Amino acid sequence: MSLLSSELAQWRRRPLRELLAGAVATFALIPEVIAFSFVAGVDPQVGLYASFVISIVIAFAGGRPAMISAAAGSVALVAAPLVAAHGLPYLLAAGVLAGLIQVVFGLLRLGVMLRFVSSSVRTGFVNALAILIFSAQLPQLAGAGVATWAMLALGLAIIYGLPRLPLPGLQAIPSPLICIVALTVLAAGLGLPLKTVADLGQLPTRLPSWHGIGVPLDLHTLRIIAGPALAIAMVGLLESMLTARVVDELTDTPSSKSRECAGLGLANIGASLFGGIAGCGMIGQTVGNVRYGGRGRLSTLFAGVFLLVLMVLLKDWVSRVPVVALVAIMVMVSASTFDWGSLRTLSTHPRLSSGVMVAVVVATLASHDLSIGVGVGVLLSALFFAWKTSSALQVRHAEQRGRDGAPEHRYIVQGPVFFASADAFVEAFDPRQAEGQAVVVDVQGARFWDVTALAALDKVRARFEHHGCSVQVHGLRDRPLLADGIEDVAG
């Protein structure tokens, strides 16, 4: 019952505020979904249908309340070559396969792999995305006239200024919604020559319908879609997990990463079967949703429902919304997404951590692919971790007398021994120092992490024996890993 109560609480939380926050997310989705559809080489309604289906499914099946998922740019980049080579039907089949992979990923509870993504990588991911969101608005402003810039300034003034006015009831309505209504009425009333949503592409004229899998289910099809499907699945999981983590931090609430993985898979299967492109978590729109009060599942559900209502039932009205009003919202989302505090801490945080964050931003901006940026960051974090950990290894040498009074060389090893420190471990021993004498290697304070470490210990023993030394190793008893041929004695 407690689980059911918790689930219901995620739907009952401040319904009006949830609906309004979801509406803000919807308007933030429209320009990006249409733009991403063009990137993928499909009709805009393919992206809009996908966003509707994904939002509906993820609202019930997802593990992170208040998160907005839809057709995304990173998935569009992966999908574009497949569409160009084989057409939309194979993209939809790849979306179904990608969804199945994500469901398996969630069932196996592999979402915990996010733990291997450091805070520096997450900060770089967020900052790079904020910059990409902002730069994506610049084409809409290229060659713009005075009217466009004036409306942009007015839109930003409404978004940031209205919440500060002490007017009763004003706080209940998100200022981006007021911005859209005000700029639309003003542009229509003054007859301003502004680009509208209708100029971005063809909007849907009907509800999404069952599409199914329109390709042969055989090995030839599998060979075509297997690679793209795996790429779509991994990119989608990566962005969704990082977006969920950002919401966790913004709301100070936990989420189920495994459920989010499986839920995203179900959403992508549904979207593909209804003729839509696969998608994932949208951090910009999610931040906007959370910023304006979205905390539960109702905001996610309404973002999808309202998107379809706007695109189909209110298409004539939506088509008149000035693009500059949407640009103003996305500029706000970009500014609120960027971690400005990370700039102040660049010089105070460890240089390696700051370097990883900067590398993620640079790699993402250079490739326009968030997955590449995160991949670079994870790789650098792993290398830096291995390097710093390997430097913690210490080997101390002391000469003493054994129980029989004969000279004895004792080596005390402390710290981790693994592939990155194995060579340093071997080089710390000089068999010539103990030529023909007794040697004790005390590894009680050491940790042998892998086979490379055990092979290094065996190599040290062999080198000493080659120089006529008798070798004893103290401290390996009861360890789960033992190298072949090493004598383990009580220390």
N, C-alpha and C positions, 0 to 999 in steps of 0.2 A: 504493500500500500504506500509505503514511503516513496518508492520509485515512481508510482503513478502520480502521487501528489506533487512530486518534484517536476514531473513532465507537464502536468496541468498548470503549474505555477509559471512555467515558461511561456504559456499562451495567455494567461490572465493579466500579466504585468502591464499596467497603464495602457489600455487599448488605444485611446485616442493618440497618445504620444507615439506609440508604436506605428500607428497608421501614417501619421505625418512624417515620421522619420523614414519609413519605407518609401513614401512618395518622393522625398528628397533623393533617396538612392536611385529611384526610377529615372528621374530626370538626369541624374549624373550618368546613368547607364546608356541612355539613348545615343549620344554622339559617339561614345567609344564603341558600342556594339556595332553600329553601322560602319564605323571606320575599320574595325577589326574584320568585318565581313569582307570589305574590299581587299584587305591584306590577304585573306585566305582565298580570295578569288571566287567568292560565292555571292549570291544575291543578298541584300541587307535583310530580307525577311527570314533567311535561313538563320542568321545570328539572332534576330529578335524572337523567333519561335523557340530557339534553343534556350535563350535567357528566361523565357516564360516557363518552360518545362523544368529547367534546372532549378529555378527558384521554388517552384511548387514542390518538387520532390525533396530537395535539400531541406526545406522548412520542416518536414516531418522526419526525414531519415538522417539528417546531419547531426553531428556531435557538437557543433559550436553555435549556440543561439546568437542571433543578431548578425550573423555573417552573410554577406551578399555574394552569391556565386552566379556566374553567367558566362557567355561566350567571351573569351579572354584573348589578349594580344599574343601572349606566349604560345598558346595552343594554335592560334591562327598562323603564326610563323612556321610551326611544324607541319601544319596541314596544307599550306600553300603548294609545296612541290607535288604532293599526292593528287590534289585537285587538278593541277596543271597537266599532270601526266595521265591520269586515269578518269578524272571527272568526279562529280559530286557523289554518285552512288557508292564509290569505293571509300570516300571520306566518311560517309555514314556508317558503312560496315566497319571501318577502322575505329569509329567512335564507340560502336557496340563492343568490340574486342577490348578497347582501352578501358571501358567501364567494367568489363569482367575482370580484367587485371587489377583494377582498383578495388573491386569487391573482395577479391582474394587477398590483396594486400591488407585490407581492413580486418578480414576474418582471422588472418594470421597475426594480428596485432603488431604489425611492423611500423605503426605510427611512432613508436618509441624511438625510431631512428632519428627523429628530430633532435634528440638530445646531443647528437654529434654535430649539430649546427651551433656554432658559438654565438655569443651575444654580439660580437663584432660583425659577424656575417649577417645577422638579422638586422643590425643597424644599417649596414651598407645596403642591404636589400631594400629597406624602407626608404632610405635617402635616394637611392638610384631610381626607385619607382616614382617618388615624388618629382624628381627632375624629368623623368620620361612623361609623366602626366602633364607637367607644365609645357614641355617642348611640343607635345602633341597638339597643344592649342595654338601654337604659333602659325601654322598654315592657315588657320581660320582668320588670322589677323594680317596676313600678308597683303599688302596693297590696300588695306582698309582706309576708309575716309574718316573725316572728322566725326561724323555721326556714330560710326562704330566705336571709336575710342571714347567718345562722350558717354555712350550707353554702357560701355564696359566699366568706366569710372563710376557711373551711377549705380550699376549693378553691385559692384564691390562695396560702395558706400551703404547700400541697402543691407547687404549680407552682414557686414561688420558693424554697421551703425545702429540699425534698428534694435538689436538685442540690448543695447545700452540705454535706450530711452525708457524712462520710468512710466510706461503706459500700461494700464491694467489689461491683462489678457493677451498682451502682445507676445509674451514669452511662450505661449502655448502653440504658436504658429511658427514653424521654422522660417527663418528669414530667406533662405534660398527659394522657397515657394512664393513668398511675397515678391522676390526679385523677378521671378519668371512671369507672374501675372502683371506686375507693374510695367516691365519692359515690353511685354507683348501688347498691352493696351496702349502704351505711349507710342510704340512704333506704328501701330495700326492707325491711331488717331492723328498722328503727324505725317503719315505716309512716308516714313523714312525708308530709303533704299538699302535695306539690310538683308543679308542672306538669312534664310529661314530653314527650319528643319526639313521642309519639303525639298530643298535644294541638295540635301545630303544623300538622297537615294529614294528608291521606291519603297513605300511603306506597305505593310500587309493589308490585304483587302478582305481576309477571312480568318477564321480561327484555324489553328494548326490541326492537321488531320493525320491519321495513321499512314505511315509511309512504308514501314517494314524494311526488310533487307532486300534491296533490288539488284543483288549480284549473285552469281552462282556460289553455292557453299561447297567449294572444293579446294584442293591443295594449291591450285594456281592463284585463286583469290587470297588464300592465306599467305602465300609468298609475297604478294603485293602489299598487303595491309599490315603484316606482322611488325615490320620495323617502325612504320609511322605510328601504329597503335601503341607500341611500347613507349615511344618517345612522348606521345600525347599523354599516356598514363603517368609517366614519371614527372613530366613538367607540371601536369595538373596537380598531382599529389604534393609536389614540392611547394608550389605557390599556395595551395590551400592550407598546408600545414603551417607555413610561415605566417599566412594571414590569420589563421586561428590563434597562433601564438601572440600576434600583435593584439588581437581582441582580448585574449586572456589578460595581457598586461594592462590594457586600457581600462577594462572593467573590473580587474582584480578578482576574476572568477575562473574556475577551472573548466575544462572541456574534455570530451572524449575524442582523442585523435583517431583511434581505431574506428569509431563509429563515423567520424567525418570522412575517413577514407572510403569505407563501404558505402556511405550515403552519396558521396560524389560519384562513385561508380554506378550506382543505381540511377542517379540523375543523368549521367551521360548516356547510359543505355536508353533511358526514356527519351531524351532529347534526340538522339540519333534515329530512333524508331519513328519519331514524329517529324523527321525531316530537318533537324537542326544540327548544328556543329557542336562538338564537345566543348566543355568549358571547365572552369575552376573558380577558386575564390578570387574576388576582385578587391584588392586591398584599398584602393582609393575610394570606391563606393562604400565599402564596409566601414572605413573610418568616418565617412560622411554620415552614414546611418547611426553609428555609435555616438558621434559628436552631437547629433540632434535628438538623442534620447532613445535610440533603438537598443533594447537589451534582451528581448525575447524572440520567439520564433514568429510571432505575428508580423513583425516588421519585414522579415525575410519573405514570408508568404505574400504580403501585400505588395512588395516590390515587384514580384512577378505578375500578380493579378493586375495591378495598376498599369504595368507596362502594356499588357495586352489590351486593357480597356482603352488606354490612350491611343495605341496603335491602330485599333480596329473601330471601336465605337466613337472615339473622339478624334479621329484622324484629321478631320478638317481643321479642328481647333489647334491640335498639336503642330500641324504643318505650318502654322503661322507664327509659332514661337521663334523669336530671333535666335540665331545660333550664338550670338554674343552673350545672351543670357545664360546659355549652357556653358560657355567659355568662362564666364565669371564664377559659376559654381565650381568648375574644375580647377580654376586658379585657387579658390578657397580650399578645396580638397588637397591640392598639391601642397599648399602652405601648411595645412594642419597635419599632413602626413609626414613631412620632413622633420627629422629629429634635430632641432636647432641646438639642443644642448650638446650634441655630439661634436659640434664645431668648437665649443668652448673647452671641451675635454680632450681635444686632439693632442695638446701639448702636455697634459697631466697624466693621461692614461699611458700604460706601457706602450713603447714604440711599436712593438710587433703587433699588438692588438689594433692600434690605430692604423698601422700599415695594411692589415687585413681589411679593415673597413673601407679604406680608400681604394684598395685593389678591387673590391667588389663593385664599388661605384664606377670606377674607370672601365672595368671589363664589361659591365652591363651597358654603359653608355656607348662603348665602342662597338658592341655586338647588337645592341637593341634587343637583347635576350636575357631575361632575368635568370633563367636556368644556368646560362654560361657564367654569369657573374657569381651566382651562389656556388657553382661548382669550383670556380677559381678560389673563392673564399674558403670553402671546406678543405680544399687541397692545401692551401697555404697554412690554414690553422693546424692541420694534421702534421705538416712538415715542421712548423715552429714548435708544436707540442713535443714531437719526437726529439727535436734538437735540444730544447730546454730540459726535457726529462733525462736525456742521455748525459747531460752535463752534471747531473746530480750523483753520478756514480763516483765512488771513492774507493781506492785500494791503498791500505796502509801496510808498510813492511816493517817488521821488527825482528832483530836477532836475539835469541835467548837460548837457554840450556834446557834440554829435554829431561825426562825423568831419569834417564841413564847418564846424565851429565854431558851427553854429546851435543854439539852445536845443532840448533834447530832454527829454521826460518819460518816465521809466522806471518801470514798475509790475512788481513782483516778486510773483508769486502762489505761495503754498505751502498745501498741504492739499487735502482732497477737495472737489470741486465736484459737487453732485448736486441733486436736487429740493429737499432741505431747506435747502441753502446757496446755491442759485442766486440768490435775491433779494438776499442779503447780498453776494454776489459782484458783482452789477450795481451795487449802491449804494455799493460801495467805490471806484468810479471817478467822478471829477467832471470832465466834459469842459470845464467853464469854466476850470479851472486851466491847460489846455493850448490855449486858444483859438487856432486857426490854426497850431499848432506840431506838430512831429514827436512821435509817441508810440510807445513800445516796450512791449509787454505780454509779460513773460517768464513762461511757464507751465511751465518745466522742472521745478519742484518741485511742480507741481499734478497732480491726477488727476481727469480728467473721466469720471464714472461712467455717465452716461446722456444721453439726448437733450436733457433739460431743461438740463443743464450746457452742452452745445454750443450750444443756442439762446441761452443767457445770454451766452456768449462772442461770438456773432454780434451780439447786441443791443448789447454794449459797443462793438464795432467800429463799428456803425451810428451810435451816439450820438456817438462821437468824429468820425466823418466828417461828421456833420451840423453840427458846430462847426468845420469846415474843417481838421481834423487829418489828417495822413497816419499810417496805423497799420501797424505790423509786429508779428507775433506770433512769438515765439521759443519753441522747445521742443516744438512739435507734430509735428515730423518723425518718421516711423516709428510714430506712434500709430495704433491701429486705427480710431479715431473722429475725423473731421474735420468741422467745420461748413462748410456751403456758403459760398463767398465769402470765406473767411479765407485770407489770404496766409501761407504757412509759410516762414520764412526761417531760415537757420543763425544760431544765437546766438553 
